[in-house]
Amino acid sequence: MNHPMVVGIDGSAHSSAAADWAAREAALRGVPLHLVHASPPLPGNAVPPPAADRLRHLGEQMLARTVADLGDRHPHLEMRGEQSDDSPATALLAAARTAGLLVVGTRGTGGFDALAVGSVALRMAMAAPCPVVLVPRQPAGAFGDGVPAARDVTQVVVGFDAHHPVSETADFAFSAAEARGAGLRVVMAWALPAESVSPRTPAVTEEDRATWEDQEVAQLSDALRAWREKYPRVTIRPDVVLLHPAEALLNASRGAQLLVVGRRTDPQAVDGRLGFVAHGVLHHARCPVAVVPHVD
């Protein structure tokens, strides 16, 4: 990835976590970091002009402090800040057109505390033309219940369908693992064949289940061969599980450093749409989640 990385900030704890994550990632990948803060004019006469100017000035100060703070911690990172008069979603989508990666916090300063993912973050995940990483307030192994992560926090996890492999999603996950020197856990969920249970065969034998699982494992091994050759330094951990894909990914990603999922895009559509799996993962994952767009 040679294009700059973009991160949206708004002064919230979630956006601070996103900025920290983005700075480390940009430094790791050797790309510039572009910080965007949106401060659109309020409609009508809701705020007198002097107060509106004051709000914009406060936003500019917050942006400058964030750039300075990240610059102190990453002195070799090329960085710039941008104050936009557009709405946050409009400003970030515009910046994403030339970005290699867009990073946002799962929530901003607005919304309700019970929301797992805010409206702007969801819009970015659905509509951004580049991969998007949504960063929670306590990323990578920080659990609200105080229980430490039980798994290797250097791990990258990716959802993979060996029957319909998606190059964009796989390449993003493999390159992320390679950049970190991390292992890659490739999760493929599968289901019993529809014809396996019927009025005449109400139960599935353990032998049949094992046979079907072996077939899925072989299919995954064959599908991964091209990426093993392309990324020989990445250690792969295949994980074939008889679960719903969202549940399988959430289980695998506990304590992981990054979870990668795909998103289908329609070139003719103005906006995108998240699939059920990606939507469920975004609302329940405890680690940063990368949503990678692809065209079928």
C-alpha positions, -999 to +999 in steps of 0.1 A: +000+000+000+017+032-012-013+056-009-016+077+022-036+065+052-065+086+064-079+088+099-110+107+111-108+125+144-134+144+165-119+146+200-137+115+213-119+086+230-128+064+201-112+087+176-081+090+198-078+052+197-083+053+160-056+079+155-031+060+177-038+028+157-035+046+124-002+063+133+013+029+143+000+013+111+012+041+088+047+040+105+047+002+101+038+004+064+059+035+057+031+056+043+020+092+051-008+098+076-036+123+068-058+134+097-092+148+089-115+168+113-149+179+100-165+210+115-195+218+092-215+250+096-246+245+118-279+250+099-299+282+103-292+305+132-287+276+157-254+291+168-244+328+164-215+335+141-190+343+169-198+310+186-196+291+154-161+306+147-151+296+183-162+260+177-142+259+145-112+273+162-115+247+190-116+220+163-085+234+146-067+234+180-077+198+187-064+188+153-031+206+158-026+190+192-033+155+178-008+160+150+018+173+174+013+145+199+015+118+172+045+135+157+063+133+191+056+096+193+064+089+156+091+114+146+097+098+112+061+096+102+050+120+075+018+136+086-006+164+079-040+176+092-070+189+074-099+209+088-131+204+066-163+224+064-182+193+051-200+168+073-178+140+088-191+114+063-187+136+033-152+147+043-140+112+050-154+097+018-137+125-002-104+118+015-108+080+010-108+084-028-070+087-028-063+067+003-049+032+007-067+028+040-093+047+060-093+044+098-122+056+120-133+050+156-163+027+160-181+057+175-177+095+176-189+122+199-225+119+190-250+090+193-260+069+223-237+052+248-254+018+240-244+021+203-216-003+194-210+013+160-219+049+152-236+061+120-205+077+105-184+045+111-211+023+095-214+047+065-176+044+060-177+006+062-205+005+036-194+032+012-157+039+013-139+030-019-108+018+000-104-007+029-117+007+062-106-002+097-130+004+125-111+008+158-129+003+192-121+024+222-101-005+238-085-024+209-064-056+207-071-076+238-085-049+262-117-064+275-143-045+294-148-073+319-111-072+329-104-106+316-071-107+297-069-120+262-062-157+261-047-157+226-018-142+208-024-105+203+000-105+173-024-126+153-044-114+123-077-132+116-095-133+082-128-148+071-123-169+040-146-189+017-125-215-002-154-221-026-155-184-036-122-169-026-119-131-027-084-119-037-088-084-023-097-096+012-070-123+013-043-100+000-052-074+026-050-099+054-018-116+042-001-082+037-012-070+072+002-102+088+034-099+068+039-063+078+035-072+115+055-104+114+023-120+127+006-153+122-026-154+101-056-174+112-077-182+082-113-190+093-137-209+071-171-217+085-191-245+069-225-261+073-238-296+069-252-303+034-289-295+032-297-331+022-279-345+052-309-343+074-343-355+062-373-374+076-355-406+065-321-396+080-329-375+111-294-377+125-259-371+110-234-398+118-200-388+132-184-406+103-203-385+077-196-353+096-159-361+096-159-369+059-175-336+050-152-317+073-121-333+057-135-322+023-137-286+035-102-287+049-088-300+016-107-273-003-093-246+020-057-260+016-060-259-022-075-224-023-047-210-001-019-224-022-016-193-043-013-170-012+012-193+005+034-189-026+028-151-027+035-145+010+060-172+020+069-154+052+034-156+067+026-185+089-009-197+082-032-213+107-062-228+089-093-230+110-123-249+095-153-248+119-189-260+118-205-227+129-222-196+115-195-175+099-201-145+122-198-167+153-167-184+140-150-151+133-159-136+166-146-167+185-113-167+165-107-129+169-108-128+207-075-111+216-064-108+180-047-077+167-069-073+136-099-091+120-104-088+083-137-093+064-149-085+029-177-064+015-193-068-019-197-036-039-218-026-068-201-002-092-234+012-102-246+019-067-241+052-049-238+036-015-227+001-004-243-024+018-228-046+045-236-083+045-250-100+076-216-114+086-197-082+083-225-063+101-226-088+130-188-087+133-186-049+134-211-047+163-195-074+185-158-076+178-134-064+205-105-058+182-100-035+151-120-048+121-109-042+085-137-041+059-123-047+024-144-038-006-145-061-036-165-065-068-179-099-076 
